[in-house]
Structures are given as structure tokens and as C-alpha cells.
Amino acid sequence: MDNLDAVLRAHGSSLEHTVKFNIFITSYDTFAALNEAYKARIPTPAPARSCIGVASLPYGTDVEIECVAVVPSAPGKTKARL
């Protein structure tokens, strides 16, 4: 989550501006711990979230998270999405 927040901040957004998460996990045995870490970092009301079980992930990792976030704009400018 720290990595994801750093990427969002580098592009003018943050976890507070997320609207959707897709979380891929290789084992639901880790879901409880993952959910606690997620709840500790995500503001309320929480954005939409999907959790998908997969057989494997690149580089042997157990979790992969992607998100859609809004980049707040200056007055009069259009909002962009990451």
C-alpha cells in the first residue's frame, strides 16, 4: 500500500482519491491479514473493491493490487484518471 500511495502521489493523487481496487491473491488463507492492512490504509467510505483468487502471480508474489484513482484538478481543469 505504501508503494501504491507513492505512485499515486507522484502523479498528483493519493489513496484518498481512489475509486476502485482490484486485488489478486494466490491464497485466501492470507485474506484476513490482507483485509486488515487494507482497512488500516484506506479512507472511509472505502472505494469499490474486488478480490480475485489466482493460481500464480508474476515474480512469485502472493498479492497484486491495482487501482483507479482520480487526480484532483485545479479549478477550471478537467479531472484525469490514473
Buried (B, 14 or more C-beta within 10 A) or exposed (E): EEEBBEEBEEEBBBBEBBEEBBBBBBEEEEBEEBEEEBEEEBEEEEBEBEBEEEEEEEEEEEBBBEBBBBBEEEEEEEEEEB
